[in-house]
Amino acid sequence: MIEKKSNKREFVGEVVSDKNDKTIVVSVETLVKHPLLGKYIRRRNKFMAHDPNNECAIGDKVQIVESRPLSARKRWHLVKIVEKAV
């Protein structure tokens, strides 16, 4: 069977909030090279993702994927929990 490659973005990040129903807020950290100095800078973005079963907790490491707009700010969907928080 041939696996079809999706052109949707995927990120791995940490859950920073799970207060909303069926929604988690995921903080994603990326390294960006400074154009002049050449040093790598950490950049953080927060994404709201759909968690249909409310299975994530604060501190979990999760994988999210781009999806259709689910609400005004929610455009990501939970794929899997990579690592549970201790």
Phi and psi in degrees as a GROMACS rama.xvg file:
@    title "Ramachandran Plot"
@    xaxis  label "Phi"
@    yaxis  label "Psi"
@TYPE xy
-89.4315  127.923  ILE-2
-88.9925  126.118  GLU-3
-84.2373  127.686  LYS-4
-82.5756  126.703  LYS-5
-87.0161  146.741  SER-6
-99.1618  21.1237  ASN-7
-87.2601  145.302  LYS-8
-73.4368  144.447  ARG-9
-129.214  138.957  GLU-10
-133.367  154.794  PHE-11
-116.595  127.073  VAL-12
-149.938  -174.764  GLY-13
-111.176  137.427  GLU-14
-73.2144  124.247  VAL-15
-109.047  -14.768  VAL-16
-154.051  139.468  SER-17
-134.543  26.3175  ASP-18
-71.3546  -33.9277  LYS-19
-76.968  151.724  ASN-20
-72.7472  126.108  ASP-21
58.8731  25.2663  LYS-22
-138.738  139.403  THR-23
-126.057  153.262  ILE-24
-108.555  122.974  VAL-25
-113.01  127.866  VAL-26
-96.2317  121.792  SER-27
-112.192  128.221  VAL-28
-107.491  128.891  GLU-29
-125.429  152.515  THR-30
-101.024  127.562  LEU-31
-123.247  134.091  VAL-32
-81.803  129.486  LYS-33
-67.6316  132.144  HIS-34
-65.0306  -31.6968  PRO-35
-98.1516  -47.6524  LEU-36
-82.895  -24.9385  LEU-37
81.3423  -1.59199  GLY-38
-77.4803  155.059  LYS-39
-92.9146  132.546  TYR-40
-114.444  138.597  ILE-41
-83.5124  127.264  ARG-42
-118.114  135.56  ARG-43
-117.763  138.994  ARG-44
-129.909  147.085  ASN-45
-110.73  131.09  LYS-46
-122.769  140.634  PHE-47
-92.3341  129.076  MET-48
-126.838  151.196  ALA-49
-83.4147  124.42  HIS-50
-121.049  88.3737  ASP-51
-62.0922  -28.8648  PRO-52
-103.132  6.12977  ASN-53
51.1826  45.2996  ASN-54
-96.2514  -7.92975  GLU-55
-92.1276  150.148  CYS-56
-127.826  165.418  ALA-57
-62.243  132.624  ILE-58
99.0702  -11.9803  GLY-59
-68.5317  146.212  ASP-60
-97.2815  122.985  LYS-61
-130.19  159.832  VAL-62
-110.859  129.683  GLN-63
-122.638  154.89  ILE-64
-133.787  149.549  VAL-65
-65.0518  144.444  GLU-66
-146.399  -175.783  SER-67
-68.4679  160.646  ARG-68
-62.308  124.789  PRO-69
-101.272  -22.5161  LEU-70
-158.766  -166.723  SER-71
-62.5359  -35.3741  ALA-72
-121.723  -3.67166  ARG-73
-101.143  111.226  LYS-74
-131.341  20.4504  ARG-75
-130.537  156.885  TRP-76
-131.748  138.863  HIS-77
-70.4579  128.05  LEU-78
-94.0629  -55.9403  VAL-79
-160.095  160.802  LYS-80
-92.6892  115.878  ILE-81
-75.9677  -43.8751  VAL-82
-149.6  128.918  GLU-83
-80.6429  148.743  LYS-84
-71.6495  149.528  ALA-85
